[in-house]
Amino acid sequence: MDEKSQKPDPIVEVEQFGKLPNGTTVLKYTLKNGLGAELEVLEYGGTVRRFTVPGPDGKPRNVIVGPDTLEGWIENPYFAALIGRVGNRIAFGKFSLDGKVYTLATNNAPGGIPCALHGGEEGFNARVWKMKAFFKGTETTVPEWVRNAGIYGEDDACLYMELESPDGDQGYPGAVHAEVVYVLTPENTWRVVYHVTSDAATPVNMTQHAYWNLKGCAQGDMLDHTLWVGASRYTPVNAGLIPTGELAPVAGTPFDFTTPHTIGERVHADNDQIRYGAGYDHNFVLDHPEGELGHAATLTAPDGMKLEVWTDQPGMQVYAGFYIPEGMQTPEGKTGPFGGVALETQHFADSVNRPEFPSVILRPGEVMQSVTEFRFPKA
């Protein structure tokens, strides 16, 4: 019997997860690679409730940190959800595009300075996405671009998701069609592929807001995790966590992860930037060329479990999770501040107001397509 015939088939299971306050039923899709990795995905927000992978001891370990119930996500949004139309912050909730000023809701105010955060009061994380599971050989159920993108193989479990965001949604111009594919491979890689179009010029900056704890969800804080980031520069911020426009070198600062450091080593450093972010809540300017898949970060647990982040995006927000609520109930128990670290691949915060930053403007006839991979290399 050859190796191919011994490899288990990928599986996707579907079941009812719960109901939203308006009565909408939310389904849960569980992608399984047959080799011990399972990815639980909710229609609500494209949210990953669990990502279970074998640990160094061979036992299954849920490495995603987030709430346990729909009520938990309504109370504590963003955990492991798809973020859009524009992730991160827009200063004062305002931007100008093609000569017109747009005003958004200001749903966040770090340092008392208001901003629009993560797509608005009801961003993509708070929507019910349409979903279809598929595999190699069932491509007729998904759009042509998915079939032709080379983003999945015959042994992968796949989930196609789509969302319509109408013109004026949360104050943004243009009707946007957002499509995302999650792929779980036999190598325990979770691949996220974004594909966005619009009928009018609009800013788009989507990300996946997963929080990671490689010791396991609700297994204490992750300050003992070692982090390497492929970035020699970062974007300093003001007290409102809005970039100043500078691309500053990380050398000689607590933001230098070009050689690995534990996150806790400098998370309380005597540094204004650290104070603004209550630890790390900053965008790193990745060294690899934008548009090319490059190695952005490696996170390592004390027992040697590793996560590699690969992306074609120009930036990655590192958020150490200081504001994770104390006692937040997860599927595995309670967690709290620093219980997980977010590694959000994306464009830079407030890019729509910073023409010197890589552009986030999507125009009619264009496609914003991007890929990020969360890889668990085998020892």
Secondary structure, DSSP 8 states (H G I E B T S, - for coil): --HHHHS---EEEEEEEEE-TT--EEEEEEEE-SSS-EEEEETBTT-EEEEEEE-TTSSEEE-EE--SSHHHHHHSTTTT-EE-SB-SEEETTEEEETTEEEE----B-GGG--EEETTSTT-GGGSB-EEEEE-TT-GGGS-HHHHHTT---TT-EEEEEEEEE-TTGGG--S-EEEEEEEEE-TTS-EEEEEEEEESS-EE-B-EE--EE-TT-TTSS-STT-EEEE--SEEE-B-TTS-B-S--EE-TTSTT--SS-EEGGGTTT-S-HHHHHTTS-EEEEE-SS-TTS-EEEEEEE-TT--EEEEEESSSEEEEE--TTS-TTEEETTEEE-TTS-EEEEEES-TTGGG-TTS---EE-TT--EEEEEEEE----
